[in-house]
Amino acid sequence: MTTQVRTEPITVNLGPQHPSTHGVFRMRVTFDGEEIIDVEPIFGYLHRGSEKLAEERTYVQVVTLTDRMDYVGSMLNNQAYMLAVEKLGNVEPAPRGVWLRMIASELQRIASHLVAVGFLIQDLGAWGTPLIYTMREREKILDLFEMLCGARITNSYLRPGGVFMDAPAEFWPAMNAVLDELPPRIDDLDDLLTDNDIIFSRTKGVSVLTPEQMLDASITGPMLRAAGVDWDLRHRDPYDYYDQVTFERPLHTAGDNFARYWVRVQEMRESIKIIRQCEKLIEPGPVRPEHDDVPWLLRPPIGDAYAAIEHSKGELGFYLVSDGSISPYRCHVRAPSLINLTLLREMLVGELLADMFVSFGSVDINMGEVDR
Amino acid sequence: MSRAWDGGKLADAISESLPDAVVDAGGTDVWIKPDSVPEVMRLLRDDAEFRFELLSSVTAVDYISYFEVVYHLTSLTRNATAVVKSKVGFGREEARIPSVVDIWRGADLQEREVWDLMGIIFDGHPNHKRIMLWEGFPGHPLRKDFATYEQSIVPESERRVPSALAGEIGDSQKQ
C-alpha cells in the first residue's frame, strides 16, 4: 500500500535584504516542493533617479553618477559615458588619454569578472575560500586604480577627451607586477574550480538559454557568448583603439551556468593580453585636450548621441540629448544588468531551490545598475 | 566597424513595403507613426535587408510639446545599427504607443521603465506595471514638469523653461 503525500505550492518572498541577492533584489518565488514553478522579480529598492540627477549636473559632474551605477565596473561606466559625450560634442580625444582609459577599463573588466566568478562559487556553497582568492586579486587592481586616480571604487577617472591625470611613473612597474601575477592565479582558479566535479554536477545543464531566446530578449555580453554567439562590441564595432589590438573572444556553446562561468574566466586572460598591447602602443603626450578646445563646462551642440561599449556584463549604452546648455537635457542608460534579467523567469522555472541563486549569480548583475 | 543606417535610406527602404509609415528622416534617424510601430518593427526584424535581431534600447525623451520614443536597433548578421523614433503625446495629452514586447522580449523591462519614469503607455504590454517606483507614486519623474530645481546647480539663466525651448530642440535634431 502506498501513501499519497499531499503537497501544495508555497510562495516565498526572497529579499530585498537577503545576503544572496547581490544587493537589494527581491523575488517572489513559488515552489512545488524543491522545484521552482514561478518567479516574479521586483525591482527598484536601489533606485536613486540617476537619470534625473544627470539633468541637473554639468557633463563632467555626471561622471560621478556613472561610477555609482555599476560600482564594480566604474571605469567601464566612465568610458561608455565619455564616448557618448565625445560623440555628442564632437570632441577629438587625446591618444594617450584613450590608451590610459583602455588600460583602466580592461583592468576593471578583470576586477568585475573576478567578483562575478567569486560570488558565483560562493552561491554554490563554497563558503569563503574561492571568494577570498578572487577578492585578493581584485584588491591588487584596486590598488592600481588608487595610483591612477586616488579612488578605488568610485573612480571618476575619465574626462571628455581622455583622463584627468597621467599615470604616475610607479604605476607601470606596479601594473606589470600585477599582470605577471594574475595568469598563475587564474590558472589556480581553473585548477581548483573549472575541473572540479562538484562544480560540474551543480552547474552543467542548469538554466540553459538558447542563442535565439537571448537575442530576442536583448541579452548581451558573456551570457550571449556562453551560448556560442560571437558578439563582442570591442570586435564588431571597435570604439577607442580596440581596432589596433588583437584578442580572442572565448566562446562556449552550452549556454548553461557553467558556460557563463567559463567564459568569464577565459575573458580575464584576454584582457591581460589587451593591456600588454596597450602598454606597448602608448606614447608620451597630453592625456586630454587643451582646456581651450574642450572646456570643463562643456556645451555640446544641440542634438543627440548613443554610444555603447562592451561592458563586463553586456552592452552598456548611454543615450544623451543636448539642448546646447551645460547639462544633458536627457541622459538614458541602457543598463545590461537590468536587461539581462528579462529571462530570469525562464531561467529559474523548473530548476531547484538550491540552484536558484547560482543561476541568478551567473547572470552577473549589479543592483546599482539594475535600479540606477 | 558596424554600419549606422542613414536615416533617408532607411526611410526609403521602409516605405517600399509600408508606404504610409514614415513621417520624416534626417541624419541617422527615422521618424515613424506611432500606429505603425508594430508593422515597421516586424519588418525591420524579419526582412533580409535589415535583420535587426537585437533591440538594443528603448527610451523616451520629453520635448515638452511632445514625447519622443527612441528605439536603437542592432543587426548581428549585417553588423548594422539603426535609430527609429516616434513622436507621441502632442500637447501633453495622454501618450500612447503600441508595445513591441511580442516582437522582442527584450522590450519588456525597458518599456515598463519608460512607463514608470516617463509616463508613456505601451498598448499591449503583458505586464504594464511600474518597475522602479511603487504603484501609486505621484507622477512620472523624468518628465520635465516634474522638476523642482531647488537644489540645482544649473544657473537661473540656463534653466529650461517649459515650452520655450521645446520646439527648438526637437526640430533641430533633424539637421
Interface residues (C-beta under 8 A of the other chain):
Chain A: F43 G44 H47 G49 E51 K52 E55 E56 R57 T58 Q61 Q213 L215 D216 A217 S218 I219 T220 V229 W231 R236 D237 P238 D243 I302 G303 D304 Y306 A308 E315 G317 Y319 V321 D323 S325 I326 S327 Y329 R330 H332 R334 L338 I339 L341 T342 L343 D371 R372
Chain B: M1 S2 E53 L54 L55 S56 S57 T59 V61 D62 V70 H72 L76 N79 T81 V83 W104 R105 G106 A107 D108 L109 Q110 E113 L117 R130 I131 M132 L133 W134 P141 L142 F146 A147 Y149 Q151 S152 I153 V154 E158 R160 L165 E168 I169 S172 Q173 Q175
